[in-house]
């Protein structure tokens, strides 16, 4: 029987080197193939399991599609949701929401969790299977949720007058005006501001001079028999004081001040009418609000 080792030494020195080199190459190649095979197997195992990082951010790698299984959102664990690609912080919010008493009857209910998106719901919807015990109690849970919503939003007690009540128009503040049915913040503010510009109301019909006040509201108001009205002294009032009154226009203010500067004070209504600045009808409206001394 031949001895391969003995025969090896019959080769020339250069041939022996070549044989040794080929042997080393073959051994190295076999070792590389074994290492690649081991690393490939480990990589495959890692891809099939969720990878959870220490900081809790972007922590998941989805499980292979073959391993995804239907689940009940009322009993599902965190690893299953993470396996679907749901981020860990969203899973944490979901579990807290469920622990607070929420019952999920569909994938849409899961989407009510803080931070969840429509994409999250759409991805999970094909796999959601709600257990029979949760479907049986659906009406009961709906009633409970309605009750909870009612508790969270207690009914507001109306402070509107229950029946017709006369409100003195010259003394009522905005809070009292808002108690009139049909009067809100906007109308109440408009009435008070117009009263200040006018100097007070001597008739409830003057409310109709406010564009947003409807005739139906007049029955709720009254005016005292002798209302205290703020008057303007025509001969001493400033341009701003005259022009701000609803019954005196800008042009009338200019003309009146020019007349007084040229001809002196206006002594009475007859003199004022003679100036031609105001018509008889305009003076009729203006009479309770002007004085000459």
Residue frames as qw, qx, qy, qz and C-alpha x, y, z in Angstrom:
[[0.000, 0.888, 0.459, 0.000, 0.00, 0.00, 0.00],
 [0.423, 0.486, -0.021, 0.765, 1.35, 3.34, -1.01],
 [0.356, -0.610, -0.398, 0.586, 2.01, 5.98, 1.59],
 [0.275, 0.868, 0.281, 0.304, 0.75, 9.42, 0.26],
 [0.320, -0.930, 0.132, 0.124, 2.90, 11.28, 2.72],
 [0.665, -0.348, 0.483, 0.451, 6.00, 9.37, 1.63],
 [0.557, 0.477, 0.502, 0.458, 5.19, 9.90, -2.02],
 [0.033, 0.984, 0.174, -0.027, 4.77, 13.60, -1.36],
 [0.394, -0.777, 0.338, 0.356, 8.51, 13.96, -0.73],
 [0.656, 0.088, 0.572, 0.484, 9.33, 12.46, -4.14],
 [0.333, 0.873, 0.304, 0.187, 7.94, 15.61, -5.78],
 [0.474, 0.353, -0.107, 0.800, 10.25, 18.47, -6.54],
 [0.228, -0.320, -0.468, 0.792, 10.42, 21.26, -4.03],
 [0.199, 0.069, -0.169, -0.963, 8.45, 23.70, -6.23],
 [0.483, -0.248, -0.699, -0.465, 5.71, 21.09, -6.78],
 [0.411, -0.369, -0.743, 0.379, 5.41, 20.47, -3.08],
 [0.042, -0.232, -0.237, 0.942, 4.92, 24.21, -2.47],
 [0.356, -0.057, -0.424, -0.831, 2.20, 24.38, -5.06],
 [0.508, -0.315, -0.789, -0.139, 0.36, 21.42, -3.51],
 [0.309, -0.352, -0.599, 0.650, 0.57, 22.98, -0.04],
 [0.100, 0.134, -0.011, -0.986, -0.73, 26.33, -1.35],
 [0.450, -0.180, -0.602, -0.634, -3.69, 24.67, -3.08],
 [0.476, -0.352, -0.787, 0.176, -4.50, 22.80, 0.12],
 [0.164, -0.290, -0.411, 0.848, -4.48, 26.00, 2.16],
 [0.262, 0.015, -0.268, -0.927, -6.74, 27.74, -0.35],
 [0.498, -0.263, -0.746, -0.354, -9.19, 24.84, -0.24],
 [0.396, -0.379, -0.699, 0.460, -9.28, 24.89, 3.58],
 [0.027, -0.215, -0.167, 0.962, -9.78, 28.67, 3.63],
 [0.360, -0.097, -0.479, -0.795, -12.64, 28.50, 1.11],
 [0.499, -0.357, -0.787, -0.067, -14.40, 25.80, 3.11],
 [0.296, -0.351, -0.543, 0.704, -14.06, 27.94, 6.29],
 [0.124, 0.094, -0.089, -0.984, -15.48, 31.04, 4.56],
 [0.452, -0.222, -0.648, -0.571, -18.49, 29.08, 3.29],
 [0.464, -0.393, -0.757, 0.239, -19.19, 27.76, 6.79],
 [0.157, -0.292, -0.338, 0.881, -19.02, 31.27, 8.33],
 [0.259, -0.008, -0.321, -0.911, -21.34, 32.74, 5.66],
 [0.481, -0.307, -0.763, -0.304, -23.83, 29.94, 6.24],
 [0.378, -0.405, -0.660, 0.507, -23.87, 30.54, 10.02],
 [0.025, -0.236, -0.118, 0.964, -24.28, 34.33, 9.62],
 [0.336, -0.128, -0.541, -0.761, -27.09, 33.85, 7.13],
 [0.463, -0.400, -0.790, -0.024, -28.98, 31.61, 9.54],
 [0.272, -0.408, -0.483, 0.725, -28.65, 34.15, 12.36],
 [0.104, 0.097, -0.174, -0.975, -29.79, 36.96, 10.09],
 [0.403, -0.275, -0.707, -0.511, -32.88, 34.95, 9.15],
 [0.424, -0.462, -0.722, 0.291, -33.73, 34.37, 12.82],
 [0.157, -0.319, -0.241, 0.903, -33.36, 38.08, 13.60],
 [0.213, -0.046, -0.411, -0.885, -35.66, 39.05, 10.72],
 [0.455, -0.361, -0.758, -0.296, -38.37, 36.75, 12.04],
 [0.459, -0.573, -0.564, 0.379, -38.43, 38.33, 15.55],
 [0.020, -0.960, -0.125, -0.249, -39.07, 41.92, 16.78],
 [0.601, 0.123, -0.304, 0.729, -35.97, 43.87, 17.77],
 [0.323, -0.897, -0.293, -0.071, -36.57, 46.10, 20.78],
 [0.439, 0.488, -0.270, 0.705, -34.14, 48.97, 21.36],
 [0.410, -0.297, -0.589, 0.630, -33.36, 50.47, 24.73],
 [0.007, 0.110, 0.116, -0.987, -34.69, 54.01, 24.04],
 [0.335, 0.489, 0.724, -0.354, -38.15, 52.84, 22.96],
 [0.357, 0.679, -0.069, -0.638, -38.08, 54.83, 19.69],
 [0.656, 0.502, -0.419, -0.376, -38.68, 53.21, 16.31],
 [0.430, -0.473, 0.744, -0.193, -38.19, 49.89, 18.00],
 [0.793, 0.121, 0.557, -0.214, -39.67, 47.28, 15.75],
 [0.135, 0.312, -0.760, -0.555, -38.97, 45.13, 12.74],
 [0.772, 0.062, 0.009, -0.632, -42.17, 43.60, 11.31],
 [0.620, -0.127, 0.773, -0.036, -42.66, 39.86, 11.54],
 [0.016, -0.085, 0.808, 0.583, -42.68, 37.96, 8.28],
 [0.557, -0.006, -0.196, -0.807, -46.10, 37.99, 6.58],
 [0.620, -0.044, -0.766, -0.164, -46.37, 34.24, 7.08],
 [0.340, -0.139, -0.764, 0.530, -46.32, 34.62, 10.88],
 [0.265, -0.106, 0.131, -0.949, -49.06, 37.31, 11.13],
 [0.169, -0.324, -0.931, 0.019, -52.13, 35.89, 12.84],
 [0.317, -0.653, -0.356, -0.588, -55.64, 37.22, 13.61],
 [0.299, -0.067, -0.643, 0.702, -56.03, 38.70, 17.09],
 [0.256, -0.799, -0.534, -0.099, -58.64, 40.13, 19.44],
 [0.206, 0.618, -0.175, 0.738, -57.80, 43.78, 20.29],
 [0.588, -0.674, 0.045, -0.446, -59.28, 43.24, 23.75],
 [0.892, -0.408, 0.183, 0.068, -56.72, 40.57, 24.64],
 [0.758, 0.539, -0.146, 0.338, -53.79, 41.10, 22.26],
 [0.668, -0.577, -0.005, 0.470, -50.35, 41.50, 23.82],
 [0.003, 0.891, -0.204, -0.407, -47.74, 44.11, 23.05],
 [0.380, -0.353, 0.726, 0.451, -45.36, 41.80, 21.16],
 [0.475, 0.468, 0.722, 0.186, -48.06, 40.88, 18.66],
 [0.226, 0.940, 0.219, -0.134, -48.76, 44.53, 17.88],
 [0.219, -0.763, 0.454, 0.405, -45.07, 45.32, 17.67],
 [0.532, -0.029, 0.772, 0.346, -44.74, 42.42, 15.24],
 [0.436, 0.726, 0.523, 0.100, -47.20, 44.17, 12.92],
 [0.453, 0.361, 0.110, 0.808, -44.92, 47.17, 12.82],
 [0.281, -0.886, -0.247, -0.273, -46.80, 49.34, 15.33],
 [0.294, 0.561, -0.452, 0.628, -44.30, 51.54, 17.15],
 [0.459, -0.192, -0.753, 0.430, -43.69, 50.78, 20.80],
 [0.038, 0.096, 0.351, -0.931, -44.95, 54.13, 22.10],
 [0.541, -0.068, -0.317, -0.776, -48.23, 53.65, 20.20],
 [0.631, -0.167, -0.757, -0.037, -48.57, 50.15, 21.65],
 [0.261, -0.126, -0.631, 0.720, -48.02, 51.59, 25.13],
 [0.306, 0.023, 0.065, -0.950, -50.79, 54.17, 24.56],
 [0.627, -0.099, -0.583, -0.508, -53.09, 51.41, 23.31],
 [0.540, -0.178, -0.782, 0.254, -52.55, 49.26, 26.40],
 [0.054, -0.124, -0.460, 0.878, -53.14, 52.24, 28.71],
 [0.449, -0.020, -0.217, -0.866, -56.35, 53.08, 26.81],
 [0.664, -0.148, -0.686, -0.258, -57.56, 49.49, 27.18],
 [0.407, -0.135, -0.726, 0.537, -56.60, 49.35, 30.86],
 [0.149, 0.015, 0.241, -0.959, -58.78, 52.43, 31.44],
 [0.466, 0.312, 0.691, -0.456, -61.82, 50.33, 30.51],
 [0.463, 0.482, -0.312, -0.675, -62.07, 50.78, 26.74],
 [0.702, 0.129, 0.701, -0.005, -63.63, 47.85, 24.85],
 [0.120, 0.446, -0.550, -0.695, -62.67, 47.47, 21.20],
 [0.712, 0.327, 0.564, -0.263, -65.28, 46.09, 18.82],
 [0.728, 0.653, 0.157, 0.142, -63.45, 46.88, 15.57],
 [0.670, 0.085, 0.040, 0.736, -60.18, 48.06, 14.13],
 [0.049, 0.723, 0.169, 0.668, -61.69, 51.56, 13.93],
 [0.605, -0.781, -0.119, -0.097, -62.02, 51.56, 17.72],
 [0.798, -0.244, 0.017, 0.551, -58.29, 50.89, 17.97],
 [0.420, 0.478, 0.171, 0.753, -57.71, 54.00, 15.87],
 [0.297, -0.883, -0.185, -0.313, -59.14, 56.12, 18.69],
 [0.767, -0.432, -0.089, 0.465, -55.91, 55.54, 20.62],
 [0.039, -0.952, 0.137, 0.269, -53.78, 58.66, 20.92],
 [0.193, -0.635, 0.627, 0.409, -51.11, 58.78, 18.21],
 [0.552, 0.158, 0.795, 0.196, -52.60, 56.08, 15.99],
 [0.196, 0.392, -0.353, -0.827, -53.10, 56.88, 12.30],
 [0.805, 0.331, 0.058, -0.490, -55.48, 55.68, 9.59],
 [0.547, 0.504, -0.663, -0.089, -52.57, 53.72, 8.12],
 [0.113, -0.267, 0.878, -0.380, -52.15, 51.79, 11.39],
 [0.644, 0.167, 0.490, -0.563, -55.84, 50.88, 11.39],
 [0.744, 0.485, -0.238, -0.392, -55.85, 49.88, 7.73],
 [0.324, 0.471, -0.819, 0.052, -52.86, 47.58, 8.27],
 [0.172, -0.119, 0.878, -0.431, -54.46, 45.78, 11.26],
 [0.641, 0.123, 0.110, -0.750, -58.05, 45.64, 10.03],
 [0.731, 0.199, -0.567, -0.324, -57.75, 42.33, 8.08],
 [0.464, 0.130, -0.821, 0.308, -56.47, 40.61, 11.25],
 [0.275, -0.188, 0.478, -0.813, -58.90, 41.96, 13.86],
 [0.511, -0.278, -0.769, -0.264, -61.29, 39.36, 15.28],
 [0.331, -0.406, 0.364, -0.770, -63.43, 40.57, 18.18],
 [0.077, -0.022, -0.972, 0.223, -64.37, 37.84, 20.68],
 [0.318, -0.493, -0.715, -0.379, -67.98, 36.77, 21.09],
 [0.397, -0.573, -0.571, 0.435, -68.12, 37.93, 24.70],
 [0.157, -0.335, -0.013, 0.929, -67.31, 41.50, 23.64],
 [0.171, -0.172, -0.574, -0.782, -69.84, 41.48, 20.81],
 [0.347, -0.532, -0.772, -0.031, -72.58, 40.23, 23.16],
 [0.326, -0.647, -0.400, 0.561, -71.99, 43.17, 25.48],
 [0.326, 0.278, 0.297, 0.853, -71.89, 45.72, 22.68],
 [0.214, -0.737, -0.391, -0.508, -75.14, 47.48, 23.61],
 [0.627, -0.697, -0.262, 0.229, -74.18, 47.54, 27.27],
 [0.577, -0.229, 0.077, 0.780, -70.83, 49.15, 26.47],
 [0.148, 0.488, 0.368, 0.778, -72.49, 51.64, 24.13],
 [0.401, -0.811, -0.355, -0.237, -74.81, 52.71, 26.95],
 [0.671, -0.549, -0.112, 0.485, -71.84, 53.00, 29.30],
 [0.460, 0.068, 0.213, 0.860, -69.93, 55.16, 26.81],
 [0.075, -0.671, -0.395, -0.623, -72.98, 57.38, 26.29],
 [0.563, -0.772, -0.290, 0.050, -73.31, 57.76, 30.03],
 [0.650, -0.335, 0.016, 0.682, -69.63, 58.64, 30.36],
 [0.280, 0.342, 0.301, 0.845, -69.90, 61.25, 27.61],
 [0.296, -0.777, -0.386, -0.400, -72.92, 62.73, 29.34],
 [0.653, -0.657, -0.186, 0.327, -70.98, 62.89, 32.61],
 [0.562, -0.087, 0.143, 0.810, -68.08, 64.60, 30.87],
 [0.010, 0.235, 0.271, 0.933, -70.38, 67.20, 29.28],
 [0.024, 0.467, 0.741, -0.482, -73.01, 68.10, 31.87],
 [0.135, 0.710, 0.563, 0.401, -76.08, 69.82, 30.52],
 [0.164, 0.110, -0.150, 0.969, -75.95, 73.58, 30.75],
 [0.024, -0.646, -0.688, 0.329, -78.73, 75.10, 32.81],
 [0.196, 0.571, 0.352, 0.716, -80.38, 77.89, 30.83],
 [0.188, -0.400, -0.437, 0.784, -80.67, 81.24, 32.58],
 [0.079, -0.268, -0.452, -0.847, -83.10, 82.65, 30.01],
 [0.411, 0.017, 0.366, -0.835, -86.31, 84.17, 31.29],
 [0.220, 0.188, 0.957, 0.029, -88.98, 81.40, 31.27],
 [0.186, 0.749, 0.633, 0.059, -91.76, 83.86, 30.38],
 [0.253, 0.733, 0.160, 0.610, -92.20, 87.42, 29.20],
 [0.517, -0.615, -0.264, 0.534, -90.32, 89.80, 31.49],
 [0.242, 0.940, 0.088, 0.222, -89.97, 93.54, 31.00],
 [0.715, -0.190, -0.050, 0.671, -86.36, 94.71, 31.07],
 [0.011, -0.949, -0.076, 0.305, -85.63, 98.41, 31.64],
 [0.777, 0.527, 0.082, 0.334, -83.63, 99.29, 28.58],
 [0.170, 0.874, -0.227, 0.395, -81.63, 102.18, 30.08],
 [0.453, -0.688, 0.496, -0.274, -80.33, 100.35, 33.15],
 [0.984, -0.022, 0.174, -0.028, -79.86, 96.73, 32.00],
 [0.182, -0.668, 0.656, 0.300, -76.30, 95.48, 31.59],
 [0.479, 0.363, -0.693, -0.399, -75.21, 92.89, 29.04],
 [0.019, 0.051, -0.975, 0.217, -75.67, 89.98, 31.47],
 [0.397, 0.365, 0.588, -0.603, -79.31, 90.89, 32.07],
 [0.519, 0.509, -0.243, -0.642, -79.94, 91.52, 28.37],
 [0.289, 0.299, -0.881, -0.226, -78.61, 88.04, 27.51],
 [0.254, 0.124, 0.877, -0.390, -81.32, 86.49, 29.67],
 [0.584, 0.454, 0.110, -0.664, -83.89, 87.56, 27.09],
 [0.735, 0.178, 0.635, 0.157, -84.64, 84.69, 24.66],
 [0.594, 0.712, 0.273, 0.257, -83.12, 85.52, 21.29],
 [0.032, 0.956, -0.247, 0.155, -80.53, 87.92, 22.72],
 [0.912, -0.063, -0.119, 0.387, -76.94, 86.77, 22.76],
 [0.547, -0.468, 0.017, 0.694, -73.59, 88.43, 23.30],
 [0.321, 0.202, 0.404, 0.832, -73.57, 90.23, 19.96],
 [0.152, -0.712, -0.480, -0.490, -77.03, 91.83, 20.34],
 [0.528, -0.758, -0.304, 0.235, -76.52, 92.72, 24.01],
 [0.514, -0.308, 0.111, 0.793, -73.24, 94.50, 23.23],
 [0.173, 0.389, 0.463, 0.777, -74.82, 96.34, 20.30],
 [0.298, -0.801, -0.469, -0.223, -77.66, 97.63, 22.53],
 [0.557, -0.681, -0.148, 0.452, -75.31, 98.86, 25.27],
 [0.460, -0.112, 0.264, 0.840, -72.94, 100.57, 22.81],
 [0.040, 0.545, 0.495, 0.675, -75.78, 102.28, 20.94],
 [0.412, -0.812, -0.413, 0.022, -77.29, 103.45, 24.26],
 [0.546, -0.505, -0.006, 0.669, -73.95, 105.06, 25.17],
 [0.291, 0.128, 0.400, 0.860, -73.69, 106.87, 21.81],
 [0.136, -0.643, -0.572, -0.492, -77.33, 107.96, 21.91],
 [0.065, -0.321, 0.382, -0.864, -77.36, 109.17, 25.50],
 [0.297, 0.153, 0.792, -0.511, -80.14, 106.80, 26.54],
 [0.066, -0.322, -0.804, -0.495, -83.45, 105.59, 25.07],
 [0.326, 0.085, 0.316, -0.887, -86.72, 107.49, 25.40],
 [0.812, 0.204, 0.013, -0.546, -88.66, 104.86, 23.41],
 [0.719, -0.162, 0.670, 0.088, -88.26, 101.09, 22.90],
 [0.729, 0.645, 0.229, -0.012, -88.82, 101.70, 19.17],
 [0.102, 0.891, -0.430, -0.105, -85.36, 103.25, 19.02],
 [0.640, -0.324, 0.689, 0.107, -83.98, 99.72, 19.33],
 [0.771, 0.492, 0.400, 0.059, -85.01, 99.13, 15.72],
 [0.259, 0.924, -0.272, -0.076, -82.30, 101.62, 14.72],
 [0.349, -0.512, 0.778, 0.099, -79.90, 98.80, 15.55],
 [0.553, 0.337, -0.558, -0.520, -79.81, 96.61, 12.44],
 [0.362, 0.106, -0.926, 0.026, -79.53, 93.26, 14.26],
 [0.234, 0.148, 0.702, -0.657, -82.48, 93.86, 16.61],
 [0.127, -0.307, -0.807, -0.488, -85.73, 92.35, 15.33],
 [0.400, -0.393, -0.073, -0.825, -89.20, 93.80, 16.08],
 [0.769, -0.321, -0.534, -0.142, -90.13, 90.61, 17.99],
 [0.563, -0.064, -0.532, 0.629, -87.71, 91.58, 20.76],
 [0.069, -0.447, 0.059, -0.890, -89.38, 94.90, 21.56],
 [0.671, -0.528, -0.325, -0.407, -92.01, 93.31, 23.80],
 [0.785, -0.249, -0.414, 0.388, -89.27, 92.37, 26.29],
 [0.398, 0.081, -0.193, 0.893, -88.22, 96.00, 26.91],
 [0.164, -0.879, -0.448, -0.005, -89.60, 98.99, 28.75],
 [0.336, 0.380, -0.134, 0.851, -88.58, 102.63, 29.31],
 [0.215, -0.469, -0.592, 0.619, -89.21, 104.51, 32.52],
 [0.154, 0.864, 0.479, 0.003, -91.75, 107.37, 32.27],
 [0.045, 0.988, -0.144, -0.024, -89.07, 110.04, 32.71],
 [0.912, 0.054, -0.010, 0.406, -85.81, 108.56, 31.44],
 [0.306, -0.834, 0.200, 0.413, -82.62, 110.39, 32.30],
 [0.772, 0.543, 0.169, 0.284, -81.09, 111.22, 28.91],
 [0.532, -0.425, 0.148, 0.717, -77.61, 112.61, 28.36],
 [0.380, 0.892, 0.241, -0.044, -77.79, 115.91, 26.47],
 [0.632, 0.095, 0.165, 0.751, -75.24, 117.71, 24.29],
 [0.020, -0.827, -0.128, 0.547, -74.72, 121.46, 24.58],
 [0.686, 0.615, 0.285, 0.267, -74.62, 122.49, 20.93],
 [0.156, 0.960, -0.117, 0.201, -72.70, 125.71, 21.63],
 [0.341, -0.764, 0.540, -0.089, -69.95, 124.10, 23.75],
 [0.930, -0.038, 0.366, 0.020, -69.60, 120.53, 22.45],
 [0.243, -0.532, 0.641, 0.498, -66.50, 119.46, 20.58],
 [0.523, 0.376, -0.533, -0.549, -66.45, 118.18, 17.03],
 [0.241, 0.117, -0.963, 0.026, -65.99, 114.61, 18.28],
 [0.217, 0.220, 0.751, -0.583, -68.88, 114.84, 20.75],
 [0.541, 0.441, 0.055, -0.714, -71.27, 116.12, 18.07],
 [0.500, 0.407, -0.640, -0.418, -70.13, 113.76, 15.32],
 [0.077, 0.119, -0.978, 0.153, -70.33, 110.65, 17.54],
 [0.485, 0.224, 0.538, -0.652, -74.08, 111.10, 18.14],
 [0.395, 0.229, 0.853, 0.254, -76.15, 108.77, 15.89],
 [0.280, 0.799, 0.526, -0.079, -78.53, 111.61, 14.91],
 [0.055, 0.922, -0.169, -0.344, -75.85, 114.12, 13.81],
 [0.880, 0.383, 0.108, 0.259, -73.89, 113.44, 10.60],
 [0.634, -0.187, 0.110, 0.742, -70.35, 114.51, 9.77],
 [0.208, 0.448, 0.336, 0.802, -71.53, 117.21, 7.35],
 [0.358, -0.812, -0.350, -0.301, -74.05, 118.55, 9.88],
 [0.678, -0.570, -0.131, 0.446, -71.32, 118.72, 12.54],
 [0.487, 0.042, 0.202, 0.849, -69.06, 120.78, 10.25],
 [0.008, -0.606, -0.397, -0.689, -71.89, 123.11, 9.24],
 [0.503, -0.789, -0.349, -0.049, -73.05, 123.66, 12.83],
 [0.638, -0.473, -0.039, 0.607, -69.57, 124.52, 14.14],
 [0.352, 0.217, 0.301, 0.859, -68.97, 126.86, 11.21],
 [0.188, -0.744, -0.428, -0.478, -72.29, 128.63, 11.87],
 [0.585, -0.748, -0.235, 0.209, -71.45, 129.14, 15.55],
 [0.602, -0.222, 0.102, 0.761, -68.00, 130.46, 14.63],
 [0.193, 0.334, 0.366, 0.847, -69.47, 133.00, 12.19],
 [0.306, -0.567, -0.323, -0.693, -72.73, 134.00, 13.87],
 [0.244, -0.387, 0.564, -0.688, -72.38, 133.07, 17.51],
 [0.203, 0.026, 0.930, -0.305, -74.34, 130.67, 19.72],
 [0.348, -0.313, -0.704, -0.534, -77.56, 128.98, 18.67],
 [0.269, -0.251, 0.414, -0.833, -80.16, 130.31, 21.09],
 [0.637, 0.097, 0.556, -0.525, -83.08, 127.92, 20.57],
 [0.569, 0.198, 0.781, 0.162, -84.71, 125.34, 18.34],
 [0.444, 0.834, 0.286, -0.160, -86.26, 127.99, 16.11],
 [0.037, 0.856, -0.427, -0.289, -82.82, 129.46, 15.38],
 [0.427, -0.294, 0.827, 0.218, -81.37, 126.01, 14.75],
 [0.585, 0.483, 0.651, 0.019, -84.15, 125.17, 12.30],
 [0.312, 0.919, 0.036, -0.239, -83.56, 128.50, 10.52],
 [0.247, -0.643, 0.617, 0.382, -79.94, 127.55, 9.81],
 [0.783, 0.431, -0.251, -0.373, -81.15, 124.83, 7.44],
 [0.057, 0.486, -0.869, 0.074, -78.65, 122.37, 8.86],
 [0.160, 0.112, 0.958, -0.211, -81.41, 120.06, 10.18],
 [0.327, -0.328, -0.601, -0.651, -84.84, 119.26, 8.82],
 [0.559, -0.401, 0.162, -0.707, -87.93, 119.45, 11.02],
 [0.948, -0.119, -0.249, -0.160, -88.05, 115.63, 11.20],
 [0.679, 0.236, -0.484, 0.499, -84.38, 115.43, 12.19],
 [0.066, -0.426, 0.394, -0.812, -84.86, 118.01, 14.91],
 [0.782, -0.335, -0.076, -0.520, -87.83, 116.05, 16.19],
 [0.924, -0.046, -0.345, 0.158, -85.57, 113.03, 16.79],
 [0.530, 0.303, -0.381, 0.694, -82.71, 115.14, 18.12],
 [0.296, -0.722, -0.032, -0.625, -84.76, 117.34, 20.52],
 [0.800, -0.587, -0.092, -0.079, -84.40, 115.13, 23.68],
 [0.869, -0.129, -0.020, 0.478, -80.61, 115.03, 23.30],
 [0.429, 0.409, 0.010, 0.805, -79.61, 118.69, 22.75],
 [0.305, -0.801, -0.348, 0.380, -79.36, 121.74, 24.95],
 [0.386, 0.781, 0.107, 0.479, -78.53, 125.38, 24.13],
 [0.164, -0.844, 0.300, -0.413, -77.09, 126.53, 27.44]]
